[in-house]
């Protein structure tokens, strides 16, 4: 049984508590390779995951509920007890639970690692369906962290084996993305193209070459993975006509203009969800749920 390092705090002035004091400056967290998890459920899922946990801040009344998870961790997690009112000063509004944690971002995966990973190995670890055909998701110019978090949650719900985040998209480890994923991000292998050139900050492996999403999709196609663009203005094929029975990657675009022309040009086909003229598109989280359900249905996983 691990002896817990428990401290009561009355402020966030000390250096080890700076990730909480800088809660609204996510770029600082990205540079440090850390992220913040919030709420009872998300922090619990972080403690249950294989990711490294640095510290937890919570009201004293929650300590015993979290003690078994904290003691089961392989590393020593710093535990800070704080009054709920102090925690509320961090976010600027009344929190129902007041539970926060800092975790370390996992080592960025390369596309080659995702392709070489035996299909289903990571999925079995997260309780998702395993085996062929593989199913990937890619996002292009998706800036809204809440939307990205919702998409991540759908990916895990429908057995996606890896998420490829385009170089112009937000990170799925931003605090709001982690929160909206409800901790599902801790179960999903992610290739963040913007971070491939920064792998030396996380690992001793050789410096990785940066890729654009268009180049990444071209490599996927060269490895036999069909790239299907979720495009609301696709003229030729409706979702029910698309074939998800082979290895494929479903590509979703950003909130404003959808998938960029360069990325759309390298996809094998564009597919649309049939809708009346009064509605031209769905929120990306809702669209992802529809597309991935159809893929799961065709593969007998509904």
Buried (B, 14 or more C-beta within 10 A) or exposed (E): EEEBEBBEBEEBEEEBBBBBBBBEEBEEBBEBBBBBBBBBBBBBBBBBBEBBBBBBBBBEEBBEEBBEBBEEBEEEBBBBBBBBEBBEEBBEEEBEBBBBBBBBBBBBBBBEBBBEBEBBEBBEEBEBBBEEBBBBBBBBBBEBBBBBBBBBBBBBBBBBBBBBBBBBBBBBBBBBBBBBBBBBBBBBBBBBBBBBBBBEEBEEEEEBEEBBBBBBBEBBBEEEBBBBBBBBEBEEBEBEEBEBEEBBBBBBBBEEEBBBEEBBEBBBBBBBBEEEEEEEBBBBBBBBBBBBBBBBEBBEBE
